[in-house]
Amino acid sequence: MHMFCKNCGIEVQNGWVKCPKCGTAISDEVREQLKVTQKPEMYRTTWKDRLKFQLKVRLCIGAVLLVMMVIVIIIMAITEMF
């Protein structure tokens, strides 16, 4: 659930005491609603997804480097034969 400043309409984030755009104080009720509606496990799954993505990227880079090394070794072996 998204909450917005009553004065200017900017989206309010958890922990804000006042609106950064207009300076209007964020009511305690709005801050409590933000605390209740945010799910901490949402951040954990995002972190896990980021780690999985980084692992995939590193594996792909490693595979490309391995293929390049094999190609270089094959080329060196062929050129030494002639």
PDB file of N, CA, C and O in Angstrom:
ATOM      1  N   MET A   1       0.850  -1.182   0.000  1.00  0.00           N
ATOM      2  CA  MET A   1       0.000   0.000   0.000  1.00  0.00           C
ATOM      3  C   MET A   1       0.893   1.242   0.000  1.00  0.00           C
ATOM      4  O   MET A   1       1.763   1.386   0.859  1.00  0.00           O
ATOM      5  N   HIS A   2       0.679   2.116  -0.942  1.00  0.00           N
ATOM      6  CA  HIS A   2       1.473   3.324  -1.064  1.00  0.00           C
ATOM      7  C   HIS A   2       0.769   4.466  -0.342  1.00  0.00           C
ATOM      8  O   HIS A   2      -0.452   4.608  -0.413  1.00  0.00           O
ATOM      9  N   MET A   3       1.556   5.267   0.345  1.00  0.00           N
ATOM     10  CA  MET A   3       1.019   6.425   1.045  1.00  0.00           C
ATOM     11  C   MET A   3       1.594   7.679   0.384  1.00  0.00           C
ATOM     12  O   MET A   3       2.713   7.672  -0.129  1.00  0.00           O
ATOM     13  N   PHE A   4       0.803   8.755   0.407  1.00  0.00           N
ATOM     14  CA  PHE A   4       1.212   9.982  -0.253  1.00  0.00           C
ATOM     15  C   PHE A   4       1.046  11.167   0.690  1.00  0.00           C
ATOM     16  O   PHE A   4       0.206  11.154   1.590  1.00  0.00           O
ATOM     17  N   CYS A   5       1.859  12.183   0.468  1.00  0.00           N
ATOM     18  CA  CYS A   5       1.779  13.420   1.247  1.00  0.00           C
ATOM     19  C   CYS A   5       0.416  14.063   0.999  1.00  0.00           C
ATOM     20  O   CYS A   5      -0.036  14.167  -0.141  1.00  0.00           O
ATOM     21  N   LYS A   6      -0.227  14.487   2.073  1.00  0.00           N
ATOM     22  CA  LYS A   6      -1.556  15.097   1.947  1.00  0.00           C
ATOM     23  C   LYS A   6      -1.482  16.477   1.296  1.00  0.00           C
ATOM     24  O   LYS A   6      -2.472  16.962   0.747  1.00  0.00           O
ATOM     25  N   ASN A   7      -0.314  17.105   1.357  1.00  0.00           N
ATOM     26  CA  ASN A   7      -0.187  18.457   0.827  1.00  0.00           C
ATOM     27  C   ASN A   7       0.202  18.478  -0.655  1.00  0.00           C
ATOM     28  O   ASN A   7      -0.463  19.130  -1.460  1.00  0.00           O
ATOM     29  N   CYS A   8       1.284  17.760  -1.019  1.00  0.00           N
ATOM     30  CA  CYS A   8       1.785  17.855  -2.399  1.00  0.00           C
ATOM     31  C   CYS A   8       1.581  16.584  -3.214  1.00  0.00           C
ATOM     32  O   CYS A   8       1.689  16.626  -4.440  1.00  0.00           O
ATOM     33  N   GLY A   9       1.289  15.453  -2.568  1.00  0.00           N
ATOM     34  CA  GLY A   9       0.993  14.223  -3.289  1.00  0.00           C
ATOM     35  C   GLY A   9       2.179  13.323  -3.590  1.00  0.00           C
ATOM     36  O   GLY A   9       2.015  12.293  -4.242  1.00  0.00           O
ATOM     37  N   ILE A  10       3.383  13.692  -3.125  1.00  0.00           N
ATOM     38  CA  ILE A  10       4.552  12.845  -3.360  1.00  0.00           C
ATOM     39  C   ILE A  10       4.424  11.558  -2.539  1.00  0.00           C
ATOM     40  O   ILE A  10       3.856  11.567  -1.447  1.00  0.00           O
ATOM     41  N   GLU A  11       4.955  10.452  -3.072  1.00  0.00           N
ATOM     42  CA  GLU A  11       4.877   9.179  -2.350  1.00  0.00           C
ATOM     43  C   GLU A  11       5.763   9.238  -1.104  1.00  0.00           C
ATOM     44  O   GLU A  11       6.922   9.648  -1.171  1.00  0.00           O
ATOM     45  N   VAL A  12       5.204   8.824   0.022  1.00  0.00           N
ATOM     46  CA  VAL A  12       5.896   8.862   1.304  1.00  0.00           C
ATOM     47  C   VAL A  12       6.539   7.508   1.565  1.00  0.00           C
ATOM     48  O   VAL A  12       5.910   6.467   1.375  1.00  0.00           O
ATOM     49  N   GLN A  13       7.796   7.526   1.999  1.00  0.00           N
ATOM     50  CA  GLN A  13       8.502   6.290   2.313  1.00  0.00           C
ATOM     51  C   GLN A  13       8.618   6.123   3.819  1.00  0.00           C
ATOM     52  O   GLN A  13       8.509   7.082   4.583  1.00  0.00           O
ATOM     53  N   ASN A  14       8.842   4.874   4.226  1.00  0.00           N
ATOM     54  CA  ASN A  14       8.960   4.559   5.645  1.00  0.00           C
ATOM     55  C   ASN A  14      10.138   5.313   6.254  1.00  0.00           C
ATOM     56  O   ASN A  14      11.207   5.392   5.649  1.00  0.00           O
ATOM     57  N   GLY A  15       9.944   5.860   7.435  1.00  0.00           N
ATOM     58  CA  GLY A  15      10.995   6.562   8.147  1.00  0.00           C
ATOM     59  C   GLY A  15      10.990   8.066   7.931  1.00  0.00           C
ATOM     60  O   GLY A  15      11.691   8.788   8.640  1.00  0.00           O
ATOM     61  N   TRP A  16      10.226   8.549   6.980  1.00  0.00           N
ATOM     62  CA  TRP A  16      10.175   9.981   6.741  1.00  0.00           C
ATOM     63  C   TRP A  16       9.369  10.662   7.832  1.00  0.00           C
ATOM     64  O   TRP A  16       8.285  10.201   8.188  1.00  0.00           O
ATOM     65  N   VAL A  17       9.894  11.755   8.361  1.00  0.00           N
ATOM     66  CA  VAL A  17       9.198  12.534   9.378  1.00  0.00           C
ATOM     67  C   VAL A  17       8.453  13.689   8.716  1.00  0.00           C
ATOM     68  O   VAL A  17       7.376  14.094   9.156  1.00  0.00           O
ATOM     69  N   LYS A  18       9.056  14.208   7.645  1.00  0.00           N
ATOM     70  CA  LYS A  18       8.394  15.272   6.891  1.00  0.00           C
ATOM     71  C   LYS A  18       8.619  15.045   5.407  1.00  0.00           C
ATOM     72  O   LYS A  18       9.547  14.344   5.004  1.00  0.00           O
ATOM     73  N   CYS A  19       7.774  15.636   4.616  1.00  0.00           N
ATOM     74  CA  CYS A  19       7.848  15.506   3.160  1.00  0.00           C
ATOM     75  C   CYS A  19       9.079  16.259   2.652  1.00  0.00           C
ATOM     76  O   CYS A  19       9.262  17.429   2.986  1.00  0.00           O
ATOM     77  N   PRO A  20       9.933  15.601   1.843  1.00  0.00           N
ATOM     78  CA  PRO A  20      11.126  16.285   1.344  1.00  0.00           C
ATOM     79  C   PRO A  20      10.813  17.363   0.305  1.00  0.00           C
ATOM     80  O   PRO A  20      11.642  18.235   0.044  1.00  0.00           O
ATOM     81  N   LYS A  21       9.630  17.304  -0.282  1.00  0.00           N
ATOM     82  CA  LYS A  21       9.272  18.266  -1.325  1.00  0.00           C
ATOM     83  C   LYS A  21       8.665  19.544  -0.742  1.00  0.00           C
ATOM     84  O   LYS A  21       9.079  20.650  -1.089  1.00  0.00           O
ATOM     85  N   CYS A  22       7.669  19.381   0.153  1.00  0.00           N
ATOM     86  CA  CYS A  22       6.964  20.563   0.657  1.00  0.00           C
ATOM     87  C   CYS A  22       7.209  20.828   2.143  1.00  0.00           C
ATOM     88  O   CYS A  22       6.876  21.903   2.641  1.00  0.00           O
ATOM     89  N   GLY A  23       7.791  19.851   2.859  1.00  0.00           N
ATOM     90  CA  GLY A  23       8.096  20.052   4.271  1.00  0.00           C
ATOM     91  C   GLY A  23       6.955  19.757   5.223  1.00  0.00           C
ATOM     92  O   GLY A  23       7.100  19.962   6.428  1.00  0.00           O
ATOM     93  N   THR A  24       5.830  19.285   4.723  1.00  0.00           N
ATOM     94  CA  THR A  24       4.690  18.957   5.573  1.00  0.00           C
ATOM     95  C   THR A  24       5.039  17.766   6.458  1.00  0.00           C
ATOM     96  O   THR A  24       5.617  16.786   5.989  1.00  0.00           O
ATOM     97  N   ALA A  25       4.687  17.855   7.732  1.00  0.00           N
ATOM     98  CA  ALA A  25       4.962  16.760   8.665  1.00  0.00           C
ATOM     99  C   ALA A  25       4.117  15.543   8.300  1.00  0.00           C
ATOM    100  O   ALA A  25       2.929  15.662   8.001  1.00  0.00           O
ATOM    101  N   ILE A  26       4.747  14.376   8.330  1.00  0.00           N
ATOM    102  CA  ILE A  26       4.040  13.124   8.067  1.00  0.00           C
ATOM    103  C   ILE A  26       3.424  12.677   9.385  1.00  0.00           C
ATOM    104  O   ILE A  26       4.119  12.566  10.394  1.00  0.00           O
ATOM    105  N   SER A  27       2.134  12.423   9.375  1.00  0.00           N
ATOM    106  CA  SER A  27       1.445  12.076  10.614  1.00  0.00           C
ATOM    107  C   SER A  27       1.898  10.713  11.127  1.00  0.00           C
ATOM    108  O   SER A  27       2.360   9.869  10.360  1.00  0.00           O
ATOM    109  N   ASP A  28       1.759  10.514  12.432  1.00  0.00           N
ATOM    110  CA  ASP A  28       2.113   9.239  13.051  1.00  0.00           C
ATOM    111  C   ASP A  28       1.277   8.109  12.469  1.00  0.00           C
ATOM    112  O   ASP A  28       1.759   6.985  12.322  1.00  0.00           O
ATOM    113  N   GLU A  29       0.029   8.403  12.139  1.00  0.00           N
ATOM    114  CA  GLU A  29      -0.865   7.386  11.577  1.00  0.00           C
ATOM    115  C   GLU A  29      -0.323   6.874  10.235  1.00  0.00           C
ATOM    116  O   GLU A  29      -0.321   5.670   9.979  1.00  0.00           O
ATOM    117  N   VAL A  30       0.127   7.783   9.400  1.00  0.00           N
ATOM    118  CA  VAL A  30       0.675   7.398   8.094  1.00  0.00           C
ATOM    119  C   VAL A  30       1.937   6.574   8.287  1.00  0.00           C
ATOM    120  O   VAL A  30       2.128   5.569   7.603  1.00  0.00           O
ATOM    121  N   ARG A  31       2.816   6.990   9.222  1.00  0.00           N
ATOM    122  CA  ARG A  31       4.058   6.244   9.471  1.00  0.00           C
ATOM    123  C   ARG A  31       3.768   4.844   9.988  1.00  0.00           C
ATOM    124  O   ARG A  31       4.454   3.892   9.616  1.00  0.00           O
ATOM    125  N   GLU A  32       2.762   4.708  10.840  1.00  0.00           N
ATOM    126  CA  GLU A  32       2.399   3.384  11.355  1.00  0.00           C
ATOM    127  C   GLU A  32       1.858   2.497  10.241  1.00  0.00           C
ATOM    128  O   GLU A  32       2.166   1.306  10.189  1.00  0.00           O
ATOM    129  N   GLN A  33       1.056   3.070   9.351  1.00  0.00           N
ATOM    130  CA  GLN A  33       0.530   2.293   8.227  1.00  0.00           C
ATOM    131  C   GLN A  33       1.662   1.818   7.323  1.00  0.00           C
ATOM    132  O   GLN A  33       1.617   0.704   6.802  1.00  0.00           O
ATOM    133  N   LEU A  34       2.670   2.655   7.137  1.00  0.00           N
ATOM    134  CA  LEU A  34       3.816   2.258   6.318  1.00  0.00           C
ATOM    135  C   LEU A  34       4.570   1.103   6.959  1.00  0.00           C
ATOM    136  O   LEU A  34       4.992   0.177   6.267  1.00  0.00           O
ATOM    137  N   LYS A  35       4.743   1.151   8.277  1.00  0.00           N
ATOM    138  CA  LYS A  35       5.449   0.075   8.977  1.00  0.00           C
ATOM    139  C   LYS A  35       4.696  -1.241   8.856  1.00  0.00           C
ATOM    140  O   LYS A  35       5.304  -2.297   8.679  1.00  0.00           O
ATOM    141  N   VAL A  36       3.383  -1.175   8.950  1.00  0.00           N
ATOM    142  CA  VAL A  36       2.564  -2.386   8.907  1.00  0.00           C
ATOM    143  C   VAL A  36       2.536  -2.978   7.504  1.00  0.00           C
ATOM    144  O   VAL A  36       2.563  -4.199   7.349  1.00  0.00           O
ATOM    145  N   THR A  37       2.483  -2.129   6.481  1.00  0.00           N
ATOM    146  CA  THR A  37       2.304  -2.637   5.124  1.00  0.00           C
ATOM    147  C   THR A  37       3.588  -3.135   4.477  1.00  0.00           C
ATOM    148  O   THR A  37       3.519  -3.912   3.525  1.00  0.00           O
ATOM    149  N   GLN A  38       4.754  -2.718   4.953  1.00  0.00           N
ATOM    150  CA  GLN A  38       5.997  -3.168   4.330  1.00  0.00           C
ATOM    151  C   GLN A  38       6.373  -4.552   4.822  1.00  0.00           C
ATOM    152  O   GLN A  38       6.259  -4.855   6.010  1.00  0.00           O
ATOM    153  N   LYS A  39       6.824  -5.389   3.895  1.00  0.00           N
ATOM    154  CA  LYS A  39       7.181  -6.762   4.220  1.00  0.00           C
ATOM    155  C   LYS A  39       8.698  -6.921   4.168  1.00  0.00           C
ATOM    156  O   LYS A  39       9.293  -6.755   3.103  1.00  0.00           O
ATOM    157  N   PRO A  40       9.335  -7.240   5.292  1.00  0.00           N
ATOM    158  CA  PRO A  40      10.790  -7.383   5.288  1.00  0.00           C
ATOM    159  C   PRO A  40      11.278  -8.522   4.401  1.00  0.00           C
ATOM    160  O   PRO A  40      12.361  -8.420   3.824  1.00  0.00           O
ATOM    161  N   GLU A  41      10.508  -9.607   4.275  1.00  0.00           N
ATOM    162  CA  GLU A  41      10.961 -10.722   3.446  1.00  0.00           C
ATOM    163  C   GLU A  41      11.032 -10.334   1.976  1.00  0.00           C
ATOM    164  O   GLU A  41      11.699 -11.002   1.185  1.00  0.00           O
ATOM    165  N   MET A  42      10.351  -9.264   1.612  1.00  0.00           N
ATOM    166  CA  MET A  42      10.416  -8.784   0.243  1.00  0.00           C
ATOM    167  C   MET A  42      11.852  -8.393  -0.110  1.00  0.00           C
ATOM    168  O   MET A  42      12.313  -8.639  -1.225  1.00  0.00           O
ATOM    169  N   TYR A  43      12.550  -7.786   0.841  1.00  0.00           N
ATOM    170  CA  TYR A  43      13.928  -7.380   0.610  1.00  0.00           C
ATOM    171  C   TYR A  43      14.846  -8.598   0.550  1.00  0.00           C
ATOM    172  O   TYR A  43      15.812  -8.611  -0.213  1.00  0.00           O
ATOM    173  N   ARG A  44      14.552  -9.609   1.342  1.00  0.00           N
ATOM    174  CA  ARG A  44      15.383 -10.816   1.335  1.00  0.00           C
ATOM    175  C   ARG A  44      15.297 -11.526  -0.008  1.00  0.00           C
ATOM    176  O   ARG A  44      16.314 -11.977  -0.534  1.00  0.00           O
ATOM    177  N   THR A  45      14.101 -11.633  -0.566  1.00  0.00           N
ATOM    178  CA  THR A  45      13.977 -12.304  -1.859  1.00  0.00           C
ATOM    179  C   THR A  45      14.681 -11.491  -2.940  1.00  0.00           C
ATOM    180  O   THR A  45      15.267 -12.064  -3.859  1.00  0.00           O
ATOM    181  N   THR A  46      14.632 -10.189  -2.845  1.00  0.00           N
ATOM    182  CA  THR A  46      15.334  -9.352  -3.807  1.00  0.00           C
ATOM    183  C   THR A  46      16.832  -9.587  -3.697  1.00  0.00           C
ATOM    184  O   THR A  46      17.521  -9.677  -4.713  1.00  0.00           O
ATOM    185  N   TRP A  47      17.342  -9.686  -2.480  1.00  0.00           N
ATOM    186  CA  TRP A  47      18.768  -9.933  -2.258  1.00  0.00           C
ATOM    187  C   TRP A  47      19.152 -11.308  -2.802  1.00  0.00           C
ATOM    188  O   TRP A  47      20.200 -11.458  -3.430  1.00  0.00           O
ATOM    189  N   LYS A  48      18.306 -12.310  -2.562  1.00  0.00           N
ATOM    190  CA  LYS A  48      18.579 -13.653  -3.070  1.00  0.00           C
ATOM    191  C   LYS A  48      18.575 -13.654  -4.593  1.00  0.00           C
ATOM    192  O   LYS A  48      19.424 -14.290  -5.219  1.00  0.00           O
ATOM    193  N   ASP A  49      17.628 -12.948  -5.184  1.00  0.00           N
ATOM    194  CA  ASP A  49      17.569 -12.862  -6.641  1.00  0.00           C
ATOM    195  C   ASP A  49      18.821 -12.186  -7.197  1.00  0.00           C
ATOM    196  O   ASP A  49      19.348 -12.591  -8.233  1.00  0.00           O
ATOM    197  N   ARG A  50      19.287 -11.161  -6.504  1.00  0.00           N
ATOM    198  CA  ARG A  50      20.494 -10.458  -6.941  1.00  0.00           C
ATOM    199  C   ARG A  50      21.704 -11.382  -6.872  1.00  0.00           C
ATOM    200  O   ARG A  50      22.538 -11.384  -7.777  1.00  0.00           O
ATOM    201  N   LEU A  51      21.803 -12.167  -5.802  1.00  0.00           N
ATOM    202  CA  LEU A  51      22.914 -13.108  -5.675  1.00  0.00           C
ATOM    203  C   LEU A  51      22.861 -14.177  -6.763  1.00  0.00           C
ATOM    204  O   LEU A  51      23.893 -14.546  -7.322  1.00  0.00           O
ATOM    205  N   LYS A  52      21.668 -14.673  -7.062  1.00  0.00           N
ATOM    206  CA  LYS A  52      21.520 -15.666  -8.130  1.00  0.00           C
ATOM    207  C   LYS A  52      21.943 -15.074  -9.466  1.00  0.00           C
ATOM    208  O   LYS A  52      22.617 -15.736 -10.255  1.00  0.00           O
ATOM    209  N   PHE A  53      21.554 -13.847  -9.720  1.00  0.00           N
ATOM    210  CA  PHE A  53      21.917 -13.188 -10.972  1.00  0.00           C
ATOM    211  C   PHE A  53      23.429 -13.019 -11.064  1.00  0.00           C
ATOM    212  O   PHE A  53      24.021 -13.279 -12.112  1.00  0.00           O
ATOM    213  N   GLN A  54      24.061 -12.581  -9.965  1.00  0.00           N
ATOM    214  CA  GLN A  54      25.511 -12.413  -9.967  1.00  0.00           C
ATOM    215  C   GLN A  54      26.212 -13.741 -10.212  1.00  0.00           C
ATOM    216  O   GLN A  54      27.215 -13.788 -10.924  1.00  0.00           O
ATOM    217  N   LEU A  55      25.697 -14.816  -9.634  1.00  0.00           N
ATOM    218  CA  LEU A  55      26.284 -16.130  -9.849  1.00  0.00           C
ATOM    219  C   LEU A  55      26.184 -16.528 -11.319  1.00  0.00           C
ATOM    220  O   LEU A  55      27.145 -17.041 -11.891  1.00  0.00           O
ATOM    221  N   LYS A  56      25.032 -16.293 -11.924  1.00  0.00           N
ATOM    222  CA  LYS A  56      24.853 -16.619 -13.340  1.00  0.00           C
ATOM    223  C   LYS A  56      25.810 -15.815 -14.212  1.00  0.00           C
ATOM    224  O   LYS A  56      26.396 -16.350 -15.153  1.00  0.00           O
ATOM    225  N   VAL A  57      25.966 -14.539 -13.901  1.00  0.00           N
ATOM    226  CA  VAL A  57      26.868 -13.690 -14.680  1.00  0.00           C
ATOM    227  C   VAL A  57      28.299 -14.191 -14.552  1.00  0.00           C
ATOM    228  O   VAL A  57      29.016 -14.286 -15.549  1.00  0.00           O
ATOM    229  N   ARG A  58      28.717 -14.511 -13.339  1.00  0.00           N
ATOM    230  CA  ARG A  58      30.083 -15.001 -13.129  1.00  0.00           C
ATOM    231  C   ARG A  58      30.313 -16.331 -13.834  1.00  0.00           C
ATOM    232  O   ARG A  58      31.381 -16.553 -14.404  1.00  0.00           O
ATOM    233  N   LEU A  59      29.326 -17.215 -13.800  1.00  0.00           N
ATOM    234  CA  LEU A  59      29.465 -18.494 -14.493  1.00  0.00           C
ATOM    235  C   LEU A  59      29.560 -18.289 -16.003  1.00  0.00           C
ATOM    236  O   LEU A  59      30.349 -18.959 -16.670  1.00  0.00           O
ATOM    237  N   CYS A  60      28.775 -17.382 -16.538  1.00  0.00           N
ATOM    238  CA  CYS A  60      28.835 -17.101 -17.978  1.00  0.00           C
ATOM    239  C   CYS A  60      30.191 -16.516 -18.366  1.00  0.00           C
ATOM    240  O   CYS A  60      30.767 -16.904 -19.382  1.00  0.00           O
ATOM    241  N   ILE A  61      30.695 -15.595 -17.571  1.00  0.00           N
ATOM    242  CA  ILE A  61      32.009 -15.011 -17.849  1.00  0.00           C
ATOM    243  C   ILE A  61      33.083 -16.091 -17.785  1.00  0.00           C
ATOM    244  O   ILE A  61      33.969 -16.139 -18.638  1.00  0.00           O
ATOM    245  N   GLY A  62      33.008 -16.955 -16.780  1.00  0.00           N
ATOM    246  CA  GLY A  62      33.961 -18.055 -16.662  1.00  0.00           C
ATOM    247  C   GLY A  62      33.895 -18.998 -17.847  1.00  0.00           C
ATOM    248  O   GLY A  62      34.928 -19.448 -18.343  1.00  0.00           O
ATOM    249  N   ALA A  63      32.690 -19.301 -18.305  1.00  0.00           N
ATOM    250  CA  ALA A  63      32.531 -20.195 -19.456  1.00  0.00           C
ATOM    251  C   ALA A  63      33.119 -19.568 -20.716  1.00  0.00           C
ATOM    252  O   ALA A  63      33.775 -20.252 -21.501  1.00  0.00           O
ATOM    253  N   VAL A  64      32.890 -18.282 -20.910  1.00  0.00           N
ATOM    254  CA  VAL A  64      33.442 -17.593 -22.081  1.00  0.00           C
ATOM    255  C   VAL A  64      34.969 -17.599 -22.022  1.00  0.00           C
ATOM    256  O   VAL A  64      35.623 -17.860 -23.032  1.00  0.00           O
ATOM    257  N   LEU A  65      35.537 -17.316 -20.860  1.00  0.00           N
ATOM    258  CA  LEU A  65      36.995 -17.337 -20.714  1.00  0.00           C
ATOM    259  C   LEU A  65      37.557 -18.727 -20.969  1.00  0.00           C
ATOM    260  O   LEU A  65      38.603 -18.863 -21.604  1.00  0.00           O
ATOM    261  N   LEU A  66      36.884 -19.749 -20.488  1.00  0.00           N
ATOM    262  CA  LEU A  66      37.334 -21.124 -20.704  1.00  0.00           C
ATOM    263  C   LEU A  66      37.325 -21.471 -22.189  1.00  0.00           C
ATOM    264  O   LEU A  66      38.277 -22.067 -22.692  1.00  0.00           O
ATOM    265  N   VAL A  67      36.269 -21.106 -22.884  1.00  0.00           N
ATOM    266  CA  VAL A  67      36.192 -21.367 -24.325  1.00  0.00           C
ATOM    267  C   VAL A  67      37.309 -20.625 -25.057  1.00  0.00           C
ATOM    268  O   VAL A  67      37.935 -21.177 -25.962  1.00  0.00           O
ATOM    269  N   MET A  68      37.554 -19.387 -24.669  1.00  0.00           N
ATOM    270  CA  MET A  68      38.629 -18.624 -25.301  1.00  0.00           C
ATOM    271  C   MET A  68      39.987 -19.269 -25.068  1.00  0.00           C
ATOM    272  O   MET A  68      40.813 -19.322 -25.979  1.00  0.00           O
ATOM    273  N   MET A  69      40.223 -19.757 -23.858  1.00  0.00           N
ATOM    274  CA  MET A  69      41.494 -20.428 -23.561  1.00  0.00           C
ATOM    275  C   MET A  69      41.649 -21.691 -24.398  1.00  0.00           C
ATOM    276  O   MET A  69      42.734 -21.960 -24.913  1.00  0.00           O
ATOM    277  N   VAL A  70      40.596 -22.455 -24.537  1.00  0.00           N
ATOM    278  CA  VAL A  70      40.647 -23.680 -25.340  1.00  0.00           C
ATOM    279  C   VAL A  70      40.947 -23.337 -26.791  1.00  0.00           C
ATOM    280  O   VAL A  70      41.741 -24.022 -27.436  1.00  0.00           O
ATOM    281  N   ILE A  71      40.328 -22.290 -27.311  1.00  0.00           N
ATOM    282  CA  ILE A  71      40.578 -21.873 -28.695  1.00  0.00           C
ATOM    283  C   ILE A  71      42.037 -21.464 -28.875  1.00  0.00           C
ATOM    284  O   ILE A  71      42.670 -21.839 -29.862  1.00  0.00           O
ATOM    285  N   VAL A  72      42.568 -20.703 -27.931  1.00  0.00           N
ATOM    286  CA  VAL A  72      43.972 -20.282 -28.011  1.00  0.00           C
ATOM    287  C   VAL A  72      44.895 -21.493 -27.977  1.00  0.00           C
ATOM    288  O   VAL A  72      45.853 -21.553 -28.748  1.00  0.00           O
ATOM    289  N   ILE A  73      44.632 -22.444 -27.114  1.00  0.00           N
ATOM    290  CA  ILE A  73      45.460 -23.652 -27.021  1.00  0.00           C
ATOM    291  C   ILE A  73      45.399 -24.443 -28.324  1.00  0.00           C
ATOM    292  O   ILE A  73      46.422 -24.931 -28.804  1.00  0.00           O
ATOM    293  N   ILE A  74      44.222 -24.568 -28.887  1.00  0.00           N
ATOM    294  CA  ILE A  74      44.074 -25.294 -30.157  1.00  0.00           C
ATOM    295  C   ILE A  74      44.836 -24.580 -31.270  1.00  0.00           C
ATOM    296  O   ILE A  74      45.522 -25.225 -32.062  1.00  0.00           O
ATOM    297  N   ILE A  75      44.723 -23.265 -31.336  1.00  0.00           N
ATOM    298  CA  ILE A  75      45.432 -22.500 -32.369  1.00  0.00           C
ATOM    299  C   ILE A  75      46.939 -22.651 -32.195  1.00  0.00           C
ATOM    300  O   ILE A  75      47.665 -22.822 -33.174  1.00  0.00           O
ATOM    301  N   MET A  76      47.406 -22.589 -30.959  1.00  0.00           N
ATOM    302  CA  MET A  76      48.842 -22.756 -30.707  1.00  0.00           C
ATOM    303  C   MET A  76      49.301 -24.152 -31.107  1.00  0.00           C
ATOM    304  O   MET A  76      50.386 -24.302 -31.671  1.00  0.00           O
ATOM    305  N   ALA A  77      48.510 -25.162 -30.832  1.00  0.00           N
ATOM    306  CA  ALA A  77      48.876 -26.535 -31.185  1.00  0.00           C
ATOM    307  C   ALA A  77      48.908 -26.716 -32.698  1.00  0.00           C
ATOM    308  O   ALA A  77      49.784 -27.405 -33.220  1.00  0.00           O
ATOM    309  N   ILE A  78      47.971 -26.110 -33.399  1.00  0.00           N
ATOM    310  CA  ILE A  78      47.919 -26.234 -34.857  1.00  0.00           C
ATOM    311  C   ILE A  78      49.111 -25.525 -35.497  1.00  0.00           C
ATOM    312  O   ILE A  78      49.731 -26.057 -36.418  1.00  0.00           O
ATOM    313  N   THR A  79      49.430 -24.335 -35.013  1.00  0.00           N
ATOM    314  CA  THR A  79      50.536 -23.576 -35.612  1.00  0.00           C
ATOM    315  C   THR A  79      51.879 -24.230 -35.344  1.00  0.00           C
ATOM    316  O   THR A  79      52.787 -24.075 -36.160  1.00  0.00           O
ATOM    317  N   GLU A  80      52.052 -24.938 -34.267  1.00  0.00           N
ATOM    318  CA  GLU A  80      53.306 -25.636 -33.971  1.00  0.00           C
ATOM    319  C   GLU A  80      53.458 -26.881 -34.827  1.00  0.00           C
ATOM    320  O   GLU A  80      54.582 -27.337 -35.037  1.00  0.00           O
ATOM    321  N   MET A  81      52.381 -27.438 -35.323  1.00  0.00           N
ATOM    322  CA  MET A  81      52.435 -28.643 -36.138  1.00  0.00           C
ATOM    323  C   MET A  81      52.996 -28.339 -37.517  1.00  0.00           C
ATOM    324  O   MET A  81      53.620 -29.206 -38.129  1.00  0.00           O
ATOM    325  N   PHE A  82      52.790 -27.134 -38.019  1.00  0.00           N
ATOM    326  CA  PHE A  82      53.229 -26.820 -39.380  1.00  0.00           C
ATOM    327  C   PHE A  82      54.572 -26.203 -39.401  1.00  0.00           C
ATOM    328  O   PHE A  82      55.086 -25.879 -40.472  1.00  0.00           O
TER     329      PHE A  82
END
